[in-house]
Amino acid sequence: MNGKGWKPEYGISAEGIEVLGYLEALPREVRREMADAIAALCRREGYLSLHDDLSAAEPKAEPEARGQLAKVIPIFRRSQRG
């Protein structure tokens, strides 16, 4: 943790942490209204949230490309995982 309650590996920017600090200080009803308004604006502009299902947003592979595996460089060996 970075001392502010957020883990850096979660990918929340410094600006996001700053905004969340102010948002959390507001009453629950106001937070809900703001979250709804921000969600509507983002969806209208085509932005995704950290909570959206990204599988629906990814482009579908062409039929001839299915079944072909990509070459990847493994980051961890099986024995190093969790």
HELIX and SHEET records of a PDB file:
HELIX    1   1 PRO A    8  TYR A   10  5                                   3    
HELIX    2   2 ALA A   14  GLU A   24  1                                  11    
HELIX    3   3 ARG A   28  GLU A   45  1                                  18    
HELIX    4   4 LEU A   54  ALA A   56  5                                   3    
HELIX    5   5 PRO A   63  ALA A   65  5                                   3    
HELIX    6   6 ARG A   78  GLN A   80  5                                   3    
END                                                                             
